[in-house]
Amino acid sequence: MVVSWVIRKFLCFCCKVCFPFPGYPSFLSFPKPWRISLLPYTVLKYVQEDSCQLGICGRLVCTDFRISFLGDEGSAVDNGAETHFKNKIIGVNDIPLHCVDQIYGVFDEKKKPLFGQLKKYPEKLVIHCKDLRVLHFCLRYTKEEEVKRIVSGIIHHTQSPKLLKRLFLFSYAAAVHGTAADPRNCTVMFDTPKDWCWELERTKGSVKYKTVSVNEGYRVCDRLPAYFVVPTPLLEDDVKRFQGRGIPIWCWSCHNGSALLKMSALPKEQDDSALQIQKSFLDGIYKTIHRPPYEMVKTEDLSSNFLSLQEIQSSYCKFKQLFLIDSSSEFWDTDVKWFSLLESSGWLDIIRRCLKRAIEIIECLEAQNMNVLLLEENASDLCCLLSSLVQVMMDAHCRTWTGFQSLIQKEWVMGGHSFLDRCNHLHQSDKEEVPVFLLFLDCVWQLVHQHPPAFEFTETYLTVLSDSLYIPIFSTFFFNSPHQKDTNMGRESLDAQSKPLTLLTVWDWSVQFEPKAQTLLRNPLYVEKPKLDKGQRKGSRFKHQRQLSLPLTQSKSSPKRGFFREETDHLIKNLLGKRISKLINSSDDLQDNSREFYDNWHSKPTDYHGLLLPHIEGPEIKVWAQRYLRWIPEAQILGGGRVATMGKLLEMMEEVQSLQEKIEARHHRQEAIHVQAPGLLRNSARLSSLFPFAMHQRHSAKPVLPTSGWKALGGEDDLAKREDEFVDLGDV
């Protein structure tokens, strides 16, 4: 009786730890015998892995949701790094299983990756996370049998291939069935014809395009959503002919009538008669969007003339190693060659190429008034990336809170991006794991960093959105397609008595953050576009077109840095395994026009509610410091960085608005909208540059200069007298 009472008490305690948000029953209250695995053993968690090796004694718990370190209640877990920006689901000592990137063991001071069954068990356990955290656990003081069960259990839960139905996502959905709040939270989900019609009306695209329901119930294609938009002349029989392939699907319409479209490639055929049928089909489809001189189309073949998924994967694997730092000494040892390693990873160059291609597409839509058709094998990776970037740059609505979320819902979730495979949630194929969505967020961060007033959300919003990729209680990022989601959630069940499971979407931020913390996700410097009367609206529209639409000239601009001269060959549009002359366009004029378009836009004042182009010159593409450096104490600046600048700006705004309210009060005018700084930003002098993820800086035991730097000084007494020396970082 006593033993059973103790076990029940422990399970109740773990339930409270795993599910801190109220109103939702704990998963542990609804266990299946094979679904739960608790490993509560005493370990030592290092606060900072360095020569001092300070640590906290506690228990390591592993369920099929996360790995948790439960420290003593009276101990300070992180040396003053406690933050008011708390996630209600994932604590600072919690790791969702889907967030585990790699597990290492330390044997006789040597670190080795751990896989499968082990013959020898490590003294230390090092866990690298996909959010770039590095956690160290000392197992020297743990019993040998317990070490075996800890390490084997964690390896099993984080590395073993899984079935989709065995994910924690479904166990949680069954546990909270019927208790979830409305997940939409003003975000357009694009799961009904009404949502698509609303988007067509908003972008003035309803004249040339229509919403179709031919795929309702996924009768035609599993990749496409139940409802989508196609050109008005297109027949529904054409959509059915090749299961949705070879069909131009509408993404967005520009103010001048041009449109952004995407198309998945037709299946490759070897038979000549089949190839002729496909060519005839494409000729008919092509005429619906290419009707010169009134309507022209430019095709962009992303499968052969742009980045490859393997290139993105390889680059990010090199890039993330710069931030997975095991110790302070390792940080300083790599400090001298850090920039050369950053350049060799190629990640920033990939971001630059994505922004550059988006600018070229925008130039076609805006200046040349041409439709742009994005071509890709499945139209679900690079098509999603570029179509979203173009809309963020051209449509101010997509830079608002709900507009950006609706954009992701439309282009990524309903667009069929394979989140399940690209994030490798099932651990079935490492080759399929490609951070395409993270690349998109990094590109958006470059825009947010360069043009902060244009966005209603902050970089903190983008950071927590990237973290949400690995939290398996939200359905948003855990399926490959809407069909896969609806099928596995029971929405296609013919049984009337069986109700479909209900899942939250990531857009309900109240599940993760308290209202006070959510204020840090919204940009206080953002100003909504003022509503104009009819007379002003007509004038402003003409001015908008005059400023943004540039004349087509044959004059060549002077060469500048060569960012638009990477490709010298003609674009080859290959849908059938051979050239189709109609879809071939020369890129020579486009490069010159894009350069001129880019230079002309940057020579004028920025309209934060109009077209927005980034700087793509080398120094302007930067590292997303808040996401990649937030767990490295040595990279933090106490009372500095953009946090200090933001705090001072908000203080000045409050002072100016206070004076403005006093003046208006004297003239009996309406009070101005008051912008108040979030409470957490008021003491910006005490905050870290990587706020809100690190409140205070932890001092490093290492010198400001790296060890190699001190050795290079050679004992000089007066550093000012020492002559500068050339250091070739490529040889380091």
C-alpha positions in Angstrom: 0.0 0.0 0.0 2.8 2.4 0.9 4.7 1.6 -2.3 1.6 2.2 -4.5 0.9 5.4 -2.6 4.4 6.7 -3.3 4.1 5.7 -7.0 0.8 7.6 -7.4 2.3 10.7 -5.7 5.2 10.6 -8.1 3.0 10.2 -11.2 0.9 13.1 -10.0 4.0 15.3 -9.6 5.2 14.4 -13.1 1.8 15.2 -14.5 2.0 18.7 -13.0 5.5 19.2 -14.4 4.6 17.9 -17.9 1.4 19.9 -18.4 1.5 23.2 -16.5 -1.3 25.0 -18.5 -4.7 24.7 -16.8 -7.8 23.4 -18.3 -6.2 20.5 -20.2 -6.0 17.0 -18.7 -2.6 15.5 -18.4 -1.5 12.8 -20.8 -0.4 10.7 -17.9 -4.0 10.6 -16.8 -4.8 8.7 -20.0 -1.8 6.3 -20.4 -1.5 3.3 -22.6 0.7 0.5 -21.3 3.3 0.8 -24.1 3.0 4.6 -24.5 4.6 5.8 -21.2 8.2 5.5 -20.1 9.4 7.3 -17.0 13.0 7.3 -16.1 13.4 9.2 -12.8 17.1 8.9 -11.8 19.5 11.2 -9.9 21.9 13.0 -12.2 24.0 16.2 -12.1 23.1 18.9 -14.7 26.0 21.3 -15.4 25.0 24.9 -15.3 28.0 25.9 -17.5 30.2 23.2 -18.9 33.7 24.6 -18.1 36.6 24.1 -15.8 34.4 25.1 -12.8 31.7 22.5 -13.7 29.0 23.9 -11.5 26.0 21.6 -11.4 22.6 20.9 -9.8 21.5 17.6 -8.5 18.1 16.4 -9.7 16.1 13.7 -11.6 16.1 13.0 -15.3 12.6 12.1 -16.5 11.8 10.9 -20.1 8.3 10.5 -21.5 7.2 10.1 -25.1 6.7 13.9 -25.1 9.9 15.3 -23.7 13.1 14.9 -21.6 12.8 16.9 -18.3 15.4 17.6 -15.6 13.6 18.1 -12.3 16.0 20.0 -10.0 15.6 20.6 -6.3 13.0 23.3 -5.7 15.3 25.3 -3.5 18.2 25.5 -5.9 18.8 28.2 -8.5 18.8 26.5 -11.8 20.7 28.9 -14.0 22.7 31.4 -12.0 20.4 34.4 -12.5 19.3 33.5 -15.9 15.6 33.3 -14.8 13.4 35.1 -17.3 9.9 36.4 -17.2 9.4 35.2 -20.8 8.4 31.7 -19.9 6.9 29.1 -22.2 4.0 27.4 -20.3 4.6 24.1 -22.2 8.4 23.8 -22.4 10.6 24.9 -19.5 14.2 25.9 -19.5 15.1 22.3 -18.5 12.8 20.5 -20.9 13.6 19.1 -24.3 10.8 18.0 -26.6 11.8 14.7 -28.1 11.4 16.1 -31.6 13.8 18.9 -30.7 16.7 16.5 -30.0 19.3 16.7 -32.7 22.1 14.5 -31.6 23.1 12.6 -28.4 26.8 12.3 -27.3 28.5 10.4 -24.6 31.8 11.3 -22.9 34.1 8.3 -22.4 37.4 9.1 -20.8 37.1 12.8 -21.7 36.3 11.9 -25.4 33.0 12.7 -26.9 31.3 10.2 -29.2 27.9 10.1 -30.8 25.5 7.5 -29.3 23.4 5.1 -31.4 21.4 2.0 -30.8 22.6 -0.6 -28.3 25.7 0.3 -26.3 28.3 -2.0 -24.9 29.8 0.7 -22.7 27.9 3.6 -21.1 29.2 7.1 -20.8 30.3 9.2 -17.8 28.5 12.3 -19.2 25.5 12.7 -21.5 25.6 15.7 -23.9 22.4 16.5 -25.8 22.4 18.8 -28.8 19.0 20.3 -29.6 17.5 21.6 -32.8 16.9 25.0 -31.1 20.8 25.0 -30.6 20.7 24.4 -26.9 23.5 22.1 -25.5 22.7 20.3 -22.2 25.3 18.4 -20.1 24.4 15.7 -17.6 27.0 14.0 -15.3 26.3 10.3 -14.7 29.4 9.5 -12.6 27.4 9.6 -9.4 24.5 7.5 -10.7 24.3 3.8 -10.3 25.4 1.7 -13.3 22.0 0.1 -13.8 20.3 3.4 -13.7 22.8 4.9 -16.2 22.0 2.0 -18.6 18.3 2.6 -18.3 18.6 6.4 -18.7 20.8 6.4 -21.8 19.0 3.4 -23.5 15.6 5.0 -22.8 16.6 8.4 -24.2 18.2 6.9 -27.3 15.1 4.8 -27.9 12.7 7.7 -27.6 14.7 10.1 -29.7 16.2 7.9 -32.4 14.0 5.0 -33.1 11.8 5.3 -36.2 8.1 5.9 -35.4 4.7 5.5 -36.9 2.7 8.6 -37.4 -0.2 7.4 -35.2 2.3 6.7 -32.3 3.3 10.4 -32.0 2.5 12.2 -28.8 0.4 14.5 -31.0 -2.5 11.9 -31.1 -2.3 10.9 -27.5 -2.6 14.5 -26.5 -5.5 15.1 -28.9 -7.4 12.1 -27.4 -6.7 13.4 -23.9 -8.0 16.9 -24.5 -10.8 15.8 -26.8 -13.7 18.4 -26.6 -11.9 20.8 -24.3 -9.7 22.8 -26.8 -10.4 26.4 -27.4 -11.0 27.9 -30.8 -7.6 27.6 -32.5 -8.1 30.1 -35.3 -7.4 33.2 -33.3 -8.3 35.5 -36.3 -5.9 33.6 -38.6 -7.4 32.6 -42.0 -7.0 28.9 -42.2 -7.8 28.5 -45.9 -9.7 25.2 -45.3 -13.0 26.5 -46.7 -14.0 28.1 -50.1 -15.0 31.2 -48.2 -11.4 31.8 -47.1 -10.1 31.6 -50.6 -12.8 33.8 -52.0 -12.0 36.4 -49.3 -8.3 36.3 -50.3 -9.2 36.7 -54.0 -11.4 39.8 -53.2 -8.6 41.2 -51.0 -6.0 41.0 -53.7 -8.4 42.0 -56.5 -7.8 38.7 -58.3 -11.4 37.5 -58.5 -11.7 38.8 -62.1 -9.2 36.4 -63.6 -9.2 33.6 -61.1 -11.8 31.3 -59.4 -12.0 29.0 -56.4 -12.6 25.4 -57.3 -13.8 22.5 -55.1 -13.0 19.7 -57.6 -10.6 18.2 -55.0 -13.2 18.2 -52.2 -12.7 15.0 -50.2 -9.3 14.7 -51.9 -10.9 12.8 -54.9 -8.3 14.1 -57.4 -5.0 14.5 -55.5 -3.6 13.9 -52.1 -1.0 16.7 -52.4 -3.4 19.5 -53.0 -5.8 21.1 -50.5 -9.5 20.5 -50.8 -10.0 24.0 -52.2 -7.7 26.2 -54.2 -7.7 28.8 -56.9 -7.0 28.4 -60.7 -7.4 30.6 -63.8 -11.0 31.2 -64.7 -10.8 29.6 -68.2 -9.4 26.4 -66.8 -11.8 23.5 -66.8 -12.2 21.1 -63.8 -11.6 18.2 -66.1 -8.1 19.6 -66.8 -7.4 19.5 -63.0 -8.4 15.8 -62.9 -6.4 14.7 -66.0 -3.0 14.4 -64.4 -4.1 14.4 -60.7 -3.5 18.1 -60.3 0.0 18.2 -61.9 0.7 20.6 -64.7 -2.0 23.0 -63.4 -1.2 26.7 -62.7 -2.3 27.3 -59.1 -2.8 30.9 -58.0 -0.8 32.2 -55.1 -1.3 36.0 -55.1 -2.4 38.9 -57.4 -0.5 42.2 -57.7 -2.2 45.6 -57.7 -1.6 45.9 -61.5 -3.3 42.7 -62.4 -0.3 40.4 -62.7 -0.3 37.2 -60.6 2.1 34.8 -59.0 1.4 31.2 -59.8 2.9 27.8 -59.1 2.9 24.5 -60.9 4.0 20.9 -60.2 5.8 19.0 -62.9 4.1 16.3 -64.9 5.2 12.7 -64.4 8.2 11.8 -66.7 7.3 9.6 -69.6 9.5 7.6 -72.0 6.9 6.8 -74.6 6.7 9.3 -77.4 2.9 9.2 -77.7 2.6 9.9 -74.0 5.0 12.8 -74.3 3.0 14.2 -77.2 -0.2 14.0 -75.1 1.5 15.9 -72.3 2.8 18.5 -74.6 -0.6 19.1 -76.1 -2.1 19.4 -72.6 0.6 21.9 -71.5 0.0 24.0 -74.7 -3.7 24.3 -73.8 -2.9 25.1 -70.1 -0.3 27.7 -71.1 -2.8 29.6 -73.2 -5.0 30.3 -70.1 -2.2 32.4 -68.5 -0.2 33.6 -71.6 -2.3 35.7 -74.0 -0.1 38.3 -75.5 -0.1 41.3 -75.8 -2.6 41.6 -72.9 -1.2 39.0 -70.6 2.4 37.6 -70.5 3.9 34.9 -68.4 7.5 34.3 -67.2 8.4 30.9 -65.9 10.9 30.2 -63.2 12.1 26.6 -63.1 13.2 26.1 -59.5 14.2 22.4 -59.9 17.0 23.1 -62.3 17.9 26.8 -62.0 17.9 27.4 -58.3 19.0 25.9 -55.0 18.8 22.2 -54.4 17.5 20.7 -51.2 20.8 18.9 -50.7 22.6 22.2 -50.9 20.4 23.7 -48.2 20.8 20.7 -46.0 24.5 20.5 -46.3 25.0 24.2 -45.7 22.8 24.3 -42.6 24.6 21.3 -41.1 27.9 23.2 -41.3 26.3 26.4 -40.1 24.6 25.1 -37.0 27.9 23.6 -35.7 29.1 27.2 -35.1 26.5 27.5 -32.4 26.5 24.1 -30.8 29.2 25.0 -28.3 30.0 22.5 -25.5 32.1 24.8 -23.3 33.4 28.3 -22.9 36.9 27.2 -23.9 35.6 25.7 -27.1 33.9 29.1 -27.9 37.2 31.0 -27.5 39.2 28.4 -29.4 37.0 28.8 -32.5 36.8 32.6 -32.1 39.7 33.4 -34.5 38.4 31.3 -37.4 34.7 31.9 -36.7 34.1 34.2 -39.7 35.9 31.9 -42.1 33.9 29.0 -40.9 30.7 31.1 -41.3 31.6 31.9 -44.9 32.5 28.3 -45.7 29.1 27.1 -44.5 27.5 29.1 -47.3 24.2 29.7 -45.2 24.3 33.5 -45.6 24.9 33.2 -49.3 21.9 30.9 -49.6 19.8 33.5 -47.8 21.1 36.1 -50.2 20.3 34.0 -53.3 16.7 33.5 -52.0 16.2 37.2 -51.5 17.8 38.0 -54.9 15.5 35.5 -56.7 12.5 37.0 -54.9 13.5 40.5 -56.1 13.8 39.3 -59.7 10.3 37.8 -59.5 9.0 41.1 -58.0 10.6 43.0 -60.8 8.6 40.9 -63.3 5.3 41.3 -61.5 5.7 45.0 -60.6 7.7 46.7 -63.4 7.1 44.4 -66.4 3.5 43.6 -65.4 4.0 39.9 -66.2 2.6 36.8 -64.6 5.2 34.6 -62.9 4.9 30.8 -62.9 7.0 29.0 -60.4 7.9 25.4 -61.5 9.0 22.6 -59.1 8.6 18.9 -59.0 6.0 18.9 -56.3 5.6 22.7 -55.9 5.9 22.2 -52.1 9.4 23.4 -51.1 11.1 26.2 -53.0 7.8 27.3 -54.4 6.5 27.8 -50.9 9.7 29.7 -50.0 9.7 32.1 -52.9 6.0 32.7 -53.1 5.9 33.6 -49.4 8.9 35.9 -49.7 7.4 37.8 -52.6 4.2 38.3 -50.8 5.9 39.6 -47.6 7.9 42.1 -49.7 5.0 43.3 -51.9 1.9 43.0 -49.7 1.8 45.0 -46.4 -1.0 42.8 -45.1 1.5 39.9 -45.0 3.6 41.9 -42.6 0.9 42.2 -40.0 0.3 39.7 -37.2 -2.7 37.9 -38.7 -1.6 38.4 -42.3 1.8 36.7 -41.8 0.1 33.7 -40.0 -2.5 33.5 -42.7 0.3 33.5 -45.3 2.1 30.6 -43.7 -1.2 28.7 -43.4 -2.0 29.3 -47.1 1.4 28.8 -48.8 3.0 26.2 -46.4 0.3 24.3 -44.6 -2.3 24.2 -47.3 0.4 24.4 -49.9 1.5 20.9 -49.0 4.9 21.5 -47.5 6.2 18.2 -46.1 6.8 19.4 -42.5 6.7 15.8 -41.2 9.6 14.8 -43.5 11.5 18.0 -43.6 11.6 18.2 -39.8 12.2 14.4 -39.6 9.6 14.0 -36.9 9.4 10.3 -37.5 13.1 9.7 -37.6 12.7 7.6 -40.8 15.1 9.4 -43.2 17.8 11.9 -42.4 18.1 12.7 -46.1 14.6 14.1 -46.2 15.4 16.5 -43.3 15.9 19.9 -44.9 15.2 23.2 -43.0 13.3 24.9 -45.8 10.8 26.6 -43.5 13.7 27.8 -41.2 15.4 29.3 -44.3 12.2 31.2 -45.0 12.1 32.5 -41.4 15.7 33.6 -41.7 15.0 35.5 -44.9 12.0 37.2 -43.2 14.3 38.1 -40.2 16.6 39.9 -42.6 13.7 42.0 -43.7 12.6 42.6 -40.1 16.1 43.5 -39.1 16.5 46.0 -42.0 13.0 47.5 -41.9 11.6 47.1 -38.3 8.7 49.6 -38.5 7.2 47.7 -41.5 6.3 44.6 -39.4 3.7 44.2 -36.7 5.7 41.3 -35.2 9.2 41.1 -33.7 12.2 38.9 -34.2 11.2 37.2 -30.9 8.0 36.1 -32.6 10.0 34.5 -35.4 12.3 32.8 -32.9 9.4 31.2 -30.9 7.7 30.3 -34.2 10.9 28.4 -35.2 10.9 26.7 -31.8 7.2 25.7 -32.2 8.2 23.4 -35.1 9.2 20.8 -32.5 6.3 21.0 -30.0 4.0 18.0 -30.7 0.7 19.4 -29.3 0.1 21.6 -32.4 -1.0 20.1 -35.7 0.4 23.0 -37.8 3.9 21.6 -38.4 3.4 17.8 -38.0 1.8 16.7 -41.3 2.9 16.5 -44.9 -0.4 17.7 -46.4 -3.9 18.6 -45.5 -5.0 15.2 -46.7 -2.7 13.4 -44.3 -3.9 15.5 -41.4 -7.6 15.0 -42.1 -7.2 11.3 -42.7 -5.3 10.7 -39.5 -7.5 13.0 -37.4 -10.6 11.0 -38.4 -12.2 13.8 -40.5 -12.8 11.4 -43.4 -14.3 8.7 -41.3 -17.6 7.4 -42.5 -18.7 6.4 -39.0 -21.1 9.0 -37.8 -20.5 8.1 -34.1 -16.7 8.6 -34.2 -15.9 12.2 -33.7 -12.7 13.6 -35.3 -9.8 14.5 -33.0 -9.3 18.1 -32.1 -5.9 19.7 -32.1 -4.6 23.1 -31.4 -2.8 25.2 -34.0 0.4 27.1 -33.2 -1.4 30.4 -33.8 -3.2 30.2 -30.4 -0.3 31.8 -28.6 -2.1 31.9 -25.3 -1.3 28.2 -24.9 2.4 28.9 -24.8 2.6 32.4 -23.3 0.9 34.6 -20.7 -0.4 37.9 -22.0 2.5 39.8 -20.5 5.0 37.6 -22.4 2.9 37.9 -25.6 3.6 41.7 -25.7 7.2 40.9 -26.7 5.9 39.2 -29.8 4.3 42.4 -31.1 6.3 45.4 -32.4 5.5 48.6 -30.5 7.0 50.7 -33.2 4.7 49.3 -35.9 2.1 51.9 -37.2 -0.9 50.7 -39.0 -1.7 52.0 -42.4 -4.1 55.0 -42.1 -7.5 54.7 -43.6 -8.1 57.3 -46.4 -11.2 58.7 -47.8 -12.2 58.0 -51.5 -10.5 61.1 -52.9 -7.2 60.5 -51.1 -7.4 56.8 -52.0 -7.5 57.5 -55.7 -4.5 59.8 -55.5 -2.4 57.6 -53.4 -3.0 54.6 -55.7 -1.8 56.6 -58.7 1.3 57.7 -56.7 2.0 54.1 -55.6 2.0 52.9 -59.2 4.1 55.8 -60.4 6.7 55.3 -57.7 7.0 51.5 -57.9 6.5 50.8 -61.6 9.7 51.5 -63.5 9.9 52.0 -67.3 11.6 49.3 -69.3 14.9 50.7 -70.7 17.7 49.1 -72.6 20.4 51.1 -70.9 22.7 49.0 -68.8 23.6 50.1 -65.3 27.1 50.1 -64.1 28.2 46.7 -62.7 27.8 46.6 -58.9 29.1 43.7 -57.0 27.6 41.2 -59.4 24.7 40.0 -57.2 22.5 39.8 -60.3 25.0 38.2 -62.6 25.4 34.7 -61.0 23.6 32.8 -63.8 25.0 33.4 -67.3 23.1 30.7 -69.1 19.6 30.9 -70.4 16.8 29.5 -68.1 15.9 26.0 -69.3 12.3 25.1 -68.6 12.1 21.3 -68.5 8.7 19.9 -67.7 8.8 16.8 -69.9 12.5 15.9 -69.9 13.1 18.0 -73.0 13.0 21.7 -74.0 9.7 23.4 -74.6 10.4 26.5 -76.6 7.4 28.4 -75.3 8.6 28.2 -71.7 12.2 29.3 -72.4 13.0 32.9 -71.5 16.3 34.7 -71.7 17.6 36.0 -68.4 20.0 38.6 -69.8 17.5 41.5 -69.9 15.9 40.4 -66.6 19.2 40.7 -64.8 19.8 44.2 -66.0 16.2 45.3 -65.3 16.4 43.7 -61.8 19.5 45.6 -61.0 18.0 48.9 -62.2 14.7 48.1 -60.3 16.7 47.3 -57.1 18.9 50.5 -57.3 16.0 52.8 -58.1 13.9 51.5 -55.2 16.7 52.0 -52.7 17.4 55.5 -54.0 14.0 56.7 -52.8 12.4 57.0 -49.3 11.0 53.8 -47.9 7.2 53.4 -47.8 6.7 50.9 -45.0 3.1 50.2 -46.2 4.2 49.6 -49.9 6.8 47.5 -51.6 9.7 46.5 -49.4 13.0 45.3 -50.7 16.0 44.2 -48.7 19.6 45.1 -49.0 21.4 42.1 -50.4 25.0 43.4 -50.4 27.5 41.2 -48.5 27.6 43.1 -45.1 23.8 43.5 -45.0 23.0 39.8 -44.7 23.6 39.1 -41.1 23.4 36.2 -38.6 20.1 35.9 -36.8 21.8 36.4 -33.4 18.7 36.0 -31.2 18.0 32.5 -32.5 21.4 31.2 -33.1 23.4 32.8 -30.2 20.9 33.0 -27.4 22.3 30.1 -25.5 25.9 31.2 -25.6 26.7 33.5 -22.6 30.0 34.8 -24.2 28.0 36.2 -27.1 25.8 38.3 -25.0 26.2 42.1 -24.3 24.8 43.3 -21.0 22.8 46.4 -21.5 23.6 46.6 -25.3 22.5 45.5 -28.7 19.1 46.1 -30.3 17.4 45.7 -27.0 19.0 48.8 -25.6 18.2 50.8 -28.7 14.6 49.6 -28.7 14.3 50.6 -25.0 15.6 54.1 -25.6 13.3 54.6 -28.7 10.3 53.5 -26.7 11.2 55.9 -23.9 11.5 58.8 -26.4 8.1 57.8 -28.0 6.4 57.8 -24.7 7.8 61.3 -23.9 6.8 62.7 -27.3 3.3 61.2 -27.1 2.9 62.6 -23.6 3.7 66.1 -24.9 1.4 65.6 -27.8 -1.5 64.6 -25.6 -1.0 67.7 -23.5 -1.0 69.9 -26.6 -4.1 68.2 -28.0 -5.8 68.5 -24.6 -5.4 72.3 -24.8 -7.0 72.3 -28.2 -9.8 69.9 -27.2 -8.8 67.4 -29.8 -9.1 63.6 -29.7 -6.3 61.9 -27.8 -3.6 60.1 -29.8 -3.2 56.4 -29.5 -0.7 55.8 -26.7 2.2 53.5 -27.4 3.7 52.1 -24.1 6.9 50.1 -23.8 6.5 46.6 -22.5 7.3 46.4 -18.8 10.2 44.0 -19.4 12.0 46.5 -21.6 11.9 49.4 -19.2 15.2 48.4 -17.5 17.0 47.9 -20.8 20.4 48.8 -19.2 20.2 45.5 -17.2 19.1 43.3 -20.0 21.2 41.0 -22.3 21.5 41.8 -26.0 19.8 38.4 -26.5 16.7 39.3 -24.5 14.2 37.9 -23.7 15.8 34.5 -23.8 18.7 35.5 -21.6 17.9 38.2 -18.9 21.4 38.6 -17.5 24.9 37.9 -18.8 26.9 35.2 -17.2 30.6 36.1 -17.0 33.0 33.9 -18.8 36.1 32.6 -17.2 38.0 33.2 -20.4 39.7 36.5 -21.4 38.2 39.0 -23.8 40.8 38.0 -26.4 41.0 34.3 -27.3 44.0 32.3 -26.0 45.5 32.2 -29.5 45.3 36.0 -29.5 47.2 36.4 -26.3 49.9 34.1 -27.6 50.2 36.1 -30.8 50.9 39.3 -28.8 54.3 37.9 -27.7 54.5 39.7 -24.4 54.4 43.2 -25.8 54.1 45.8 -23.0 52.7 48.7 -25.1 50.1 47.3 -27.5 49.7 50.8 -29.1 53.2 50.6 -30.5 52.7 47.2 -32.1 52.3 47.3 -35.9 49.3 45.8 -37.5 49.8 42.4 -39.0 47.9 40.7 -41.8 46.1 37.5 -40.8 44.9 35.1 -43.4 41.9 33.5 -41.9 41.8 31.0 -44.6 44.9 29.4 -43.3 43.7 29.2 -39.7 
